[in-house]
């Protein structure tokens, strides 16, 4: 079940990343997607007990907004 969850979340991750690549980093939607992405990664870690396996392959880890 945890493997299926992680696989499904990888699909959500890909959608978030592909959409955010079309936005400027100064755009509020971009940073909203980044917060969503960070929450996704945290949820995968919480549910599965390990880091999202696809992050190391694609180098799309959490980013820091200019507001922080």
VEXMARGU-757365 format. One line per field, with one value per residue: chain; z, x, y of N, C-alpha, C in turn; residue number from 1; residue in one letter. Coordinates in steps of 0.02 Angstrom, whole numbers, plus 50000, padded with zeros to 5 digits. Layout:
<recs>
unit <- [A,...] $
nZ <- [Z,...] $
nX <- [X,...] $
nY <- [Y,...] $
caZ <- [Z,...] $
caX <- [X,...] $
caY <- [Y,...] $
cZ <- [Z,...] $
cX <- [X,...] $
cY <- [Y,...] $
pos <- [NUM,...] $
code <- [A,...] $
</recs>
This chain:
<recs>
unit <- [A,A,A,A,A,A,A,A,A,A,A,A,A,A,A,A,A,A,A,A,A,A,A,A,A,A,A,A,A,A,A,A,A,A,A,A,A,A,A,A,A,A,A,A,A,A,A,A,A,A,A,A,A,A,A,A,A,A,A,A,A,A,A,A,A,A,A,A] $
nZ <- [50000,50041,49943,49829,49860,49861,49727,49663,49713,49654,49525,49546,49590,49471,49390,49461,49456,49316,49279,49357,49300,49194,49244,49306,49432,49507,49512,49601,49593,49561,49681,49765,49712,49743,49883,49894,49836,49928,50038,49987,49978,50115,50161,50093,50154,50286,50277,50215,50285,50236,50129,49979,49841,49708,49708,49719,49593,49500,49543,49601,49724,49876,49869,49913,49945,49893,49994,50115] $
nX <- [50041,50097,50194,50117,50053,50164,50202,50088,50096,50213,50170,50087,50184,50260,50169,50154,50287,50309,50213,50251,50372,50342,50314,50360,50482,50450,50316,50164,50089,50186,50259,50159,50137,50260,50253,50149,50213,50318,50240,50187,50303,50335,50223,50235,50351,50305,50200,50260,50377,50502,50612,50550,50571,50595,50652,50794,50829,50781,50820,50738,50709,50646,50625,50678,50582,50594,50541,50577] $
nY <- [49940,50063,50077,50092,50212,50299,50288,50343,50473,50513,50536,50647,50736,50750,50819,50939,50989,50997,51093,51203,51235,51313,51436,51598,51631,51739,51741,51723,51606,51512,51501,51457,51331,51276,51270,51179,51070,51049,51011,50893,50813,50804,50735,50613,50565,50555,50460,50347,50330,50356,50453,50531,50429,50470,50596,50604,50557,50652,50775,50875,50940,51021,51200,51366,51506,51679,51753,51701] $
caZ <- [50000,50043,49878,49783,49879,49837,49653,49645,49730,49603,49470,49567,49590,49402,49366,49495,49430,49246,49275,49387,49255,49147,49280,49330,49504,49539,49510,49663,49579,49565,49751,49792,49691,49781,49950,49884,49824,49993,50079,49957,50000,50186,50169,50072,50208,50345,50264,50198,50331,50202,50081,49914,49803,49644,49716,49702,49521,49459,49572,49608,49795,49898,49857,49961,49911,49911,50054,50175] $
caX <- [50000,50140,50227,50067,50045,50224,50198,50037,50121,50263,50131,50067,50247,50277,50122,50173,50351,50303,50175,50289,50428,50317,50299,50417,50491,50420,50244,50135,50069,50246,50276,50105,50151,50318,50229,50113,50265,50350,50191,50184,50363,50329,50172,50264,50397,50265,50162,50303,50433,50565,50610,50522,50626,50607,50686,50864,50837,50764,50849,50685,50693,50614,50660,50664,50555,50630,50511,50605] $
caY <- [50000,50122,50083,50119,50283,50335,50291,50392,50540,50531,50565,50715,50773,50766,50871,51002,51012,51017,51155,51258,51253,51363,51498,51636,51625,51798,51731,51695,51537,51470,51487,51416,51262,51252,51252,51116,51019,51035,50973,50826,50776,50790,50684,50549,50544,50537,50399,50289,50324,50369,50508,50514,50399,50502,50660,50596,50546,50709,50836,50925,50945,51084,51263,51419,51565,51739,51782,51670] $
cZ <- [50000,49977,49826,49796,49851,49761,49630,49659,49682,49543,49485,49566,49518,49373,49396,49464,49358,49238,49302,49343,49204,49179,49299,49405,49542,49542,49574,49652,49583,49637,49786,49773,49728,49852,49947,49875,49889,50038,50053,49981,50074,50198,50148,50126,50269,50335,50253,50247,50299,50152,50015,49868,49737,49649,49698,49628,49480,49484,49580,49680,49812,49884,49910,49924,49933,49973,50118,50192] $
cX <- [50043,50176,50179,50056,50103,50222,50146,50061,50177,50228,50109,50128,50265,50232,50141,50236,50344,50264,50217,50348,50407,50302,50364,50422,50463,50343,50218,50114,50128,50261,50221,50116,50211,50298,50189,50162,50300,50305,50185,50243,50359,50278,50197,50310,50358,50229,50206,50360,50501,50556,50579,50577,50642,50645,50760,50877,50828,50791,50798,50663,50662,50658,50641,50639,50595,50603,50544,50673] $
cY <- [50063,50132,50113,50194,50323,50341,50342,50463,50561,50562,50636,50761,50795,50821,50938,51031,51035,51082,51213,51279,51306,51430,51533,51630,51685,51792,51698,51623,51489,51451,51448,51343,51234,51232,51187,51058,50999,50994,50902,50784,50758,50734,50616,50522,50520,50470,50338,50278,50334,50426,50484,50489,50434,50567,50656,50587,50609,50775,50892,50930,51012,51145,51313,51480,51626,51773,51757,51695] $
pos <- [1,2,3,4,5,6,7,8,9,10,11,12,13,14,15,16,17,18,19,20,21,22,23,24,25,26,27,28,29,30,31,32,33,34,35,36,37,38,39,40,41,42,43,44,45,46,47,48,49,50,51,52,53,54,55,56,57,58,59,60,61,62,63,64,65,66,67,68] $
code <- [X,X,X,X,X,X,X,X,X,X,X,X,X,X,X,X,X,X,X,X,X,X,X,X,X,X,X,X,X,X,X,X,X,X,X,X,X,X,X,X,X,X,X,X,X,X,X,X,X,X,X,X,X,X,X,X,X,X,X,X,X,X,X,X,X,X,X,X] $
</recs>
